[in-house]
């Protein structure tokens, strides 16, 4: 009897360890974008390159962790001139700060298919603790994580010099994301 229960314990441990492995991001079904107002007109532009590493087990969401690295030079505003401008020192300074990064410190259940995520967001060398709600749902054999993170661009020195003025580009930015992983 003792051997059977030990074997069952080992098998359970192996199964739990297998479920704790990082999920593989399905880039084709994932997106990260920024929504802001330019001259009081809403604009949404996406980052074309990012990497999301998520450890998530629906049975133990409080043990989850996440890290997202975004290539700042991949911000696509739809025009080559705008894309070059946003990579310059006054905006993302992509040459010196090629990545914006989020690393979770806490993920807590917040209701059915909802989590509250807290962690460190670093953009352009500035780091701030942020917290935001996250929706999780199964879809096509994957877990889909969706959320929005409101930030102030000037807190991260995005838009320096003459661009600190918020009459052209608003200070309020919402980072929207959808990460499909399995």
N, C-alpha and C positions, 0 to 999 in steps of 0.2 A: 504494500500500500504506500509506503514512504517513497519508494522509487517512482511510482506512478505520479504522485503529487509533485515530486521534484522535477520530473520530466515535463509535467504540465506547466510548472513555474518557469522553466527554461524556455519552453515554446512561447508562453505568454510574453516573456521578456524579449525574445527575438521579434515577435509580432509588434510589440510596442516600439522597439528600436527601429523597425522598418518603417513604421508610421511616422516616426519623429524625423526622418530624413528630410532635408530641404526639398521644397517643391520646385519643380522645373517651370520657369515662366514660359508661357506660350505668347511670344512677342506678337504674333499675327492677330491675337485677340486681346491685346493689352494696349493701354495708351496712358500718356501723361501730358497734360496741357496746362496752360496758364490762361486765366480769364481776367481781363482788366479793361479799364475804360481809357480810350485815347480820344482826347477832345470830346469827352462825354459820350462817346460811341462805344458800346461793348465790343470787345475783340477777344477771340479765342484762338490761340496758336499752340501748336504741339511741339514737344521734344521728340525728335526722330530716333534718338538712341538713349537707352537707359537699361539698367540691369537691376532686377529685383530678386533678392534672395529671401525667401520666406520659409520659416520652420513653423508648421501649423498642424495641429491635430485637433479636430472638432471636439473630441472628447475631453481635451485639456487645453482650452484656449488660453488660459492664464500662463501656460508654459511656452507660448508662441514667441517668436522673435522675427524681426524684419530689418532688412537693410536695403535701401534703394540708392543707387548712384545714377545721376543724370548727367549726360554729356551736355554742358551748357552751350557749346558751339553748334549743337544740333537743333536749337530753337528755330523753328521755321515759321516766319511771319508771312510767307507766300511770295516774297520778292527778294531777290538776291541782295539788293542794296540794303534793305532793312535787316536781313540776316547778318550781313557784314557789320552793320552799325551796332546791333545788339551784342555782338561778340567783343566789341571794343572795351577799353578800360573803363569808360564811364558807365557802362551797363554791366555785363557779366564778367568782363575782363577774362575771357576764356583762355588766353595765353597763359596767364598766371594761375587762374583757378578753373581748370578744365572740367571739374565736377562739382555738382551740388549733391549733398549727401543727407539722407535721413537714416538714423539708427534708433531703433526702438529701445526703450528701457523698461516699459511696462505695457502689457496688453491684457485688458480685463473684460470679462463678459459684461454686456450692458443690455441684455434682453435677447429675445429671439433673433438669431442671425445678426446680432449687433455686437460690436466690440468698441471699447474706448482705448485708443492707442496714445501713448506718451513717449516722447523721445527727443533726441537732439537733431535739429535741422541746421545744416551748415551751407551757407551760400556766400561765395566771394570772401571766404575766410572768416565770416561772422557766424557764430553759433548761438542758437536760442533753443530753449526748451519749448516744445509745442505739444498740444494735445488735441485730438480730433476724433469724431465718431467714424466708424468703419462698418460697412455692411458686408456680410459674407454669405454667399449662396453657392450651392453646387450647380454646375452647368456643363453639360456635355462631358462628364467624366473628370471635370476640373473643379477647383474652388475658384470663385471669382470674388475679389476683394475690391470694393468700390468706396470712394470717399472724396471729401473735399477738405482742403486745408487752407483757411484764410490766413494771409500774412500781410505785413506792411513792407513794401519793397525798400523803403528808405532805411528800415531797421537793418537791412543787409547791404546797404550802400549800392543798391541796384538803381542806377540813375543818379550819377554824381554831377557836380558842377551845375551848369545851367539846367540839367534834367532833374534836379531836386525839386524844382517847381512842379507842383501837382496839378496845375491848370491844363497842362498838355497830356501828361500820363498820370493817372490817379495813383495814389499811394496804396490803395487796397487792391490786392491780388488774391485770386483764389486758384490754388493748385488743385486741379481735378485729376483723378487717376482711376484707372480700371486695370487691375492685374489679374489675368487668368493664369492659374498655375495648377499643376497636378503631378 
